[in-house]
Amino acid sequence: MGEKQDEPFQLSFNASLKVDFQGSRVTSDGGLILVRELDERLGLGDLIAEHLSDSGRGKNTQLPLADLFRQSVYSRVAGYEDVNDAERLSQDPAFRLIGSEKVWDRGAALTSRLQTFETEMLAEEENFAGLARINRELIGKVEALDSAQRVVLDMDSTEVPVYGEQENSSYNGHFESTCYHPLLLFNREGDCLAAKLRPGNVHSADDWEELLLPEIERQQKMGKEVVFRADAAFAKPEIYEALEERGVKYAIRIPSNDGLERDIAEFLTRPVGRPSYKAVVWYKRFLYQATSWKTARRVVAKVEFHFGELFPRVGFIVTNLETDSRAVVRFYNKRGTAEQWIKEGKQAVKMARLSCHRFRSNEVRLWLSVLAYNLGNLWRRLVLPNRIDNWSLTSLQRRLVKTGGRLVKHARYYWLLLAESYLTRRLFGAMVGRIAALPVPTG
């Protein structure tokens, strides 16, 4: 159409329309401003200053450490996969405004600087340990606002497929892929309390004590009752014993075997008569002692007959909970939400995007994704109105984070003019009000 460079485009279908590109003044991630307001209220900046340091100070003082950290985490909150997006996002108004005043006009970090920050600076031993401390203390600030006396912990592992020559990646026969096999610990509110990246060929329960025991100690020091849930991969006598020694209640699924099925033999035969369209469900509790156990423990069995199925569905849970069998099964089944949280982490904040060659660099990337996940989850459970507080993190990204806006600079103020779609003025105001109403955390 022969337009000169930097001049707007004129299109033939509408002579009154002109199109221009003003990337440094227009954002598609205006909703991030709300997450930044929550981060400020919770004191994330103080945690960054306390636990991260720049050993190469003097090489580049134009980009403060907190700005680099927030750019890494917030790009994941917005759903960007890796540092390659930094080239474009460095001039995005939302990413400039979430940083310090130094980057408001200058712009955020470019790809090379952000990559050095993630793969070198954060990979240093002290900074790497600092990531876990920032994450746990951020959740701790929210826990200080909660008066609940019972804490439920869910542990699970997951598969992160790899497609290159990443260090410590291995073939896993269960997942039938070359992968990493991270371990994650959640509370029942969906906060990820701890994470550990592991080689792909380790057992699902490996390193359980490294994540679980310090968390139990932390919660019990605060006077909380701790309850633990996990699937059959964690059905290990050393786990039962460690929990019992610490007075922790638990419900852990155990694999079926001949000994267990003998104890419920009377329930394994289909009821006589015409099959019911409604599932027939039976429960039984009994004491059971496996060969590797030092003592007998209570086991709850659930047997379900479904219409059109030849054999019953049978499940066993080992527990020291004192509630009735139905309540034990109902409580255990809620651990399925942990699988949903892991799925959200993979889809929304790219937790499975571990494409660096060095294992330590991928450990850093996992922690950055965990921090992004937790910021999103805290936004959801502390700030969203009740009618939308069940939205997934992916929905939050698409409906709230992905809000268009235009940055206008006046003599004294910056104005961010947001498009009104899912994020309306009323909803924005309600969330700002909820953030302002949060007590200032002291923990």
C-alpha positions, 0 to 999 in steps of 0.5 A, spaced: 500 500 500 506 504 499 505 507 506 512 510 508 515 507 514 512 509 521 506 512 518 499 509 519 496 504 514 490 506 510 486 500 508 481 499 502 475 496 505 474 502 510 477 509 508 476 512 515 480 507 518 488 507 519 492 502 523 498 503 527 503 499 531 505 503 538 508 497 542 511 501 547 504 504 549 499 498 548 499 492 552 495 486 552 497 484 559 493 489 563 491 485 568 498 484 571 497 490 574 492 487 579 497 481 581 503 486 582 498 490 587 497 483 591 505 482 591 506 489 594 501 488 599 504 481 601 511 484 601 514 480 596 519 485 594 522 485 601 523 477 600 526 478 594 531 483 597 532 478 603 534 472 600 537 474 593 543 477 591 547 479 585 554 477 586 556 481 580 554 487 582 557 493 578 557 489 571 549 492 570 546 496 575 541 499 570 536 493 572 535 492 579 534 485 582 527 485 583 525 487 576 529 482 573 525 477 578 519 480 577 519 480 569 521 472 570 515 470 574 510 475 571 512 473 564 510 466 566 503 468 570 501 471 563 503 465 560 509 466 556 513 460 555 521 462 556 526 468 555 525 469 548 519 473 549 523 478 553 525 481 547 518 484 545 515 484 552 521 489 554 517 495 551 510 492 553 507 497 558 505 492 563 512 489 564 515 496 565 510 498 570 510 492 574 518 494 575 521 499 579 521 507 576 528 505 573 524 501 567 518 505 566 521 509 561 527 505 559 524 498 558 525 491 562 530 486 560 532 483 553 532 476 552 540 475 553 540 479 560 534 475 563 537 469 560 543 470 564 539 472 570 535 465 570 541 460 568 547 464 572 545 468 577 539 464 580 543 458 579 548 460 584 547 456 590 545 461 595 540 464 590 537 457 588 536 456 596 533 463 596 528 461 591 525 456 596 525 461 602 521 466 598 516 461 596 515 458 603 515 465 606 510 468 601 505 463 603 507 463 610 505 471 610 498 468 607 498 463 613 498 468 618 492 471 616 488 464 616 486 462 623 484 454 621 487 449 626 488 443 621 492 443 615 492 438 610 498 436 605 497 433 599 504 430 595 504 428 588 509 427 583 508 428 575 512 427 568 515 433 565 517 430 558 524 432 555 526 432 548 533 434 548 539 432 551 538 435 558 542 433 564 539 428 568 533 426 564 532 419 563 527 414 561 521 412 565 517 406 564 511 408 567 510 414 563 513 411 557 517 417 556 524 420 557 523 426 562 524 429 569 520 427 575 519 432 579 515 432 586 511 437 589 507 438 596 501 442 596 496 444 602 488 444 601 488 451 598 492 449 592 498 453 594 505 449 592 509 449 599 515 445 596 518 442 590 524 438 587 526 437 580 528 429 580 531 425 574 526 421 570 528 414 573 527 415 580 521 412 584 515 417 585 516 417 593 523 418 592 526 424 597 519 425 600 522 426 607 526 432 604 519 436 602 514 433 607 518 433 614 520 440 614 513 442 613 510 438 618 515 441 623 513 448 621 506 447 621 506 443 628 511 449 631 505 454 629 500 449 633 497 446 627 494 439 626 497 436 620 493 431 616 497 427 610 494 424 603 497 421 598 496 416 592 499 408 592 506 410 590 507 413 597 504 407 600 511 405 604 512 403 611 517 408 613 512 414 611 507 411 615 512 410 621 514 417 620 507 420 620 505 416 626 512 418 630 510 425 629 502 425 631 500 426 624 494 423 621 494 420 614 490 417 608 494 413 603 491 409 598 495 402 598 495 397 592 490 391 592 493 384 593 491 377 595 491 378 602 487 385 602 482 381 597 481 375 602 479 380 607 473 383 603 471 376 599 464 377 601 463 383 598 467 381 591 461 377 588 455 381 584 449 382 588 443 377 586 438 379 582 437 384 576 443 389 576 441 396 578 442 402 574 445 405 580 452 403 583 452 399 589 457 401 594 460 397 600 465 399 605 469 395 610 474 397 615 479 392 618 486 391 621 491 389 616 499 387 617 503 387 610 509 383 611 514 389 611 510 392 616 512 392 624 504 393 626 497 392 624 494 398 621 487 400 619 485 399 612 478 402 609 476 398 603 471 401 598 467 396 593 463 399 587 459 395 582 457 399 576 451 397 571 454 394 565 461 392 568 463 385 569 468 386 575 467 391 581 471 397 582 475 396 589 480 401 592 484 400 599 486 406 603 491 405 609 489 410 615 489 412 622 483 417 621 478 415 627 472 417 622 467 412 619 469 409 613 465 413 608 468 419 611 475 416 610 474 415 603 471 422 601 477 425 605 482 421 601 478 423 594 479 430 595 486 429 594 485 429 586 485 436 586 492 436 587 492 433 580 488 438 578 493 444 581 499 440 577 495 440 571 494 448 572 501 449 573 503 445 567 498 449 562 498 456 565 505 457 568 509 453 563 511 448 569 513 443 564 517 448 560 524 445 562 528 446 556 535 448 558 541 443 558 544 444 565 540 440 570 540 446 575 538 451 570 532 447 569 531 447 577 531 454 577 526 454 571 521 450 575 521 454 582 520 460 577 514 457 575 512 455 582 512 462 584 508 464 578 503 459 580 502 461 587 502 468 585 496 466 581 493 462 586 493 467 591 490 472 587 484 467 585 483 465 593 484 472 596 482 477 591 477 474 586 469 475 588 466 469 590 462 468 583 469 467 579 473 464 585 473 457 582 476 460 575 482 456 573 489 459 572 488 459 565 481 462 565 484 468 569 490 469 564 485 469 558 479 473 561 483 478 566 490 478 565 489 478 557 486 485 558 488 490 552 490 497 555 494 503 553 499 507 556 499 515 557 504 519 560 502 526 563 507 531 566 506 527 573 502 521 572 502 515 568 495 513 566 494 506 564 487 506 560 484 499 560 479 496 555 473 493 558 471 486 557 471 480 562 475 485 566 470 491 567 471 497 571 467 494 577 470 488 577 477 491 577 475 496 583 472 490 587 479 486 587 483 493 588 478 494 594 479 486 597 487 487 596 487 493 600 482 490 605 488 484 606 491 485 613 498 487 612 502 480 613 507 480 619 509 473 618 
